[in-house]
Amino acid sequence: MEAQKLLTKNRRAELYYDLIELFTGLSLVAFLWTHMIFVATILLGADIYNKLAAGLDKYYLSYVGIPIIIAIAILHVLSAGRRIPTRYQEQKIIWRHAKMIKGTDTWIWVFQVITGVSILVLAAIHIFIILSQWPIEANISTQRMKEFLWFYLILLLLGEYHAGFGLYRQFVKWGWFPRKSLGYVTKCITVIILALGFAALWVFNTMGGAL
């Protein structure tokens, strides 16, 4: 809390932190949704999935993109996480205030914190698994999805919740769109992305071992 007090005294520094949080958040949401569309190409068949993965490797998009996304994610954690209370007493106060206010946006922020911390751990595990089983191929992905189905179900739900409501909070914060219509749009996109994710998981889990 002391660090936060010092930051709020410098409005320019606070603005820079907010802009970094906005830019990194939008970049991660764009990546997450693009990544889900890529994974969902398995719905079109293993050959298309493999060709797309091979194309990303051929033009070094995977090798360049992964470090960039990791760097952006670290910046996002540092910028967005600066307001998260780290002491137990501070967390109790935040929880008490959330229950008193009973505002939707307040609870969205609380769950953004919880899902954000969870995703940080789960995403690190996911990246480690992917890199240890490189390159990306349909048969390897099938085996991984079957072996870690519950892990990827949880990561999918938490990731899309965090992305959709994070986008909503940022746009509301900067006053770019009306709150009600923005909430409707972000919820619809989240449902569509989740549907693609569930469908992809289902296809992977119904495929045979040899593709």
N, C-alpha and C positions, 0 to 999 in steps of 0.2 A: 504493500500500500504506500510505503514511503516513496518508492520509485515512481508510482503513479502520480503522487502529489507533485513531485518535481517536474514530471512531464507536463502536467496540466498547467504549470506556470509558464511554460513556453508554448504558446499557441502555434507557432510556426512548426516546431518539432512535432506537435500533436497532429497537425495537418499532414505532414509528410508521412507519419505513421499510418494515418487513415488512408492516404493515397496508395501506399504500399499494400495495405490490407485489401483495398479495393482491387488493385491491378492483379495481385497474386490470387485473390479469390476468384475473380472472373477467369483468369487463365486456367486455374485448376478445375473450375466447373466446365469450361470448354473442353479441356483434356478428358475429363471424366465422361462426358457425354459422347465425345468422339471415340474414346476407347470402347465404350459400350456398343457403339454402332459397329466398330471393328469386330468385337467379340460376336456380335449378333450375325455376322456374315456366315457363321456356321449354319444358320437357318437355310442358307442357299446351297449348302453342300461343303464337304471337307476340301474339295479341290479349290474352290474360290477362297476359302479361309487360308489354305496353305499358300496360294499364289499371292494373296495380299500380304501375308507375313513375310514371305520371301522377298517381295518387292520393297518392304520397309527395310529389310536387312541389306538388300542390294544397293540401295541409295543411302545407306548409313543413317536413315531416319531414326531407327531404334537406338543406335549407339549414341547419337547426338541428343535425341529427345529425352531419354531416361535421365541422364545427368542434369539436364535443364529442368525437368519436372521436379526432380529431387531438390534442386537449389531453390526453385520457386516455392515448393512446399515448406522448406525450412524458413524462408522469408515470411511466409504466411503465418507459420506458427509463432514466430518471434513478434510479428506486428499485431496479430489478432489475440495472441495469448498474454499480452502485457496487462490486460485488464482482469485477467482471471485471478481470483483470490487464491493464494497458496497456503495461507494459514487456516487451521481448523476453525478458529473463532470467526474469522472473516467469512468462511464458507457457511457457517451456521447463520450469520447475519443475512447473507444473500438469500439463503433458503427461506428464512423467516419472512423477509421482505417480499419474496416472490409469492408466498402463500397469502400474505396480507393484501397485496395489490391485486392478485388474481387476474392480471392482464395477459392476454394471449401472447403479445410480443415479449413480455417478460419471461414467460415459460419457454418460448422459442429460444431465447438467448441462453437460458439455463441448459436446455437440451442440446444446443449448439456446442456448448462447452463440453458436456458429457460425451457427445458423439465425436467431437473433434479429438479429444484425448484418446478415445477408443480407436478411431481411424488411424491415428498416428502409429499405434502399436500394430494394428492389423495390416496396414499398408506396408510397414517395414518387413513383416513376415512374408507378405505376398511378393514383394520385390525380391527377397532372398530366395524364395521358392522358384520364381520365374528365372532368375539368373543362374541358379544351380541346375536348371533343366533346359537351358538354351540349346538350340533355337526353338522358337515357337512353332509348333506343328499340331495339327488336329489330333493325332493319336496321343501325343504327350499331354495336350490340354484335356483330352477325354479322361485319361488316367488320373490327372490331377483333380479334375472336378468330381470324379467319383470318390476319390480318396479323401478329399477335403470339402465335401458338399456343404456341411453345416457352417464351416468357416466362411465359404464364399457366399452363402445365403445371408449371414450376419453382416459381412463386409458390404454386400450389395445394398441391403436395407439401410445400414448406417450411412454409407457413402451417399446414396441418393437423397436421403433425408437431409443430411448436412449440406449437400450442394443446393438442393431446391430451396430450402428455407434460408440458407446463407445468402443466396441470390436475392431472395425476397427482402431480407433485412438490409442488404446493401442499397438496393434501389429505393427502399422506403427512407433509409437514412439520408440519402442524397436528394430525395424529393423528386426523382425523375418520373415516376409513374404513380397513378392513384393506387392507394393501398388495396382496395377491394378487388379491382380488376387485375392488379399485379398478383395478388394471392391466388386468384382463379387460374391465371396463366401458368404460374410456377407449379401449382399442384397438378395441372393437366400434363405438363411436360414431364414432371416426376413420375406420374402414373405410366406414361408412355415408355420412358426409359426403364422403369421397373419391369414392365411387361416384356420388353426386349430381353432384359437380363434373366427373368424367370424362364422365358422361352428358350434362351440359349443354354441355360443350365439343364433344362429338361432334355434338349437335344443331345447335349454331351453325355448325359446319364443314360440315354437310350441307345447310344452308339456302341458298336462292338469294339473290342480292343485293337484289332488290326484294321486300319483304314487305307 
